[in-house]
């Protein structure tokens, strides 16, 4: 196995694993599980970014042909990787802090607001797109098919745009559904607190008198 293929396989494995973990993040049942998953995602995202930065540094500093080829192969997934560095990591850290607020009660169900935040498109989509965009270069480096040549590049880019759009639409719909549910739960809680003990007071008034032995509060 040549160095270029080994590098691309490692980077692709990291991004694809991160995409799978991020996709299941909104379905985590407890706050503790959500905190653990976000910590794992932060580690995977950092590993992917560090690996790509390492390849770029080696290619720029040395004259290694394999590093140059790997750097050219990673030019396409570098775009979503920048989004991961700028937006996704920040959202993951915020989500990790939010889930950490329930550390004293580890079996507490994940609040709807945290689940909605975990489903935000800027959290999972860049990780999944980065993983998908490493596949054409990996397939080419493995000698299975020439997907980075001039004739196939347009087809690969079109497929990447369509896949990215489908992933984005899917995550947007899920995020909207979970956000609407979180708002409904929040409004129901506010209504319950506002009503307070009114039903009990109404029952006493309807009876016309209080039971014997009860004091007025």
Secondary structure, 3 states (H helix, E strand, C coil): CCHHHHHHHHHHHHHHHHHHHHHCHHHCCEHHHHHHHHHHHHHHHHHHHHHHHHHHHHHHHCCCHHHHHHHHHCCCCHHHHHHHHHHHHHHHHHHHHHHHCCCCCCCCECCHHHHHHHCCHHHHHHHHHHHHHCHHHHHHHCCCCCCCCHHHHHHHHHHHHHHHHHHHHHHHHHHHHHHHHHHHHHHHHHHHHHHCCHHHHHHHHHHCCCCCCCCCC
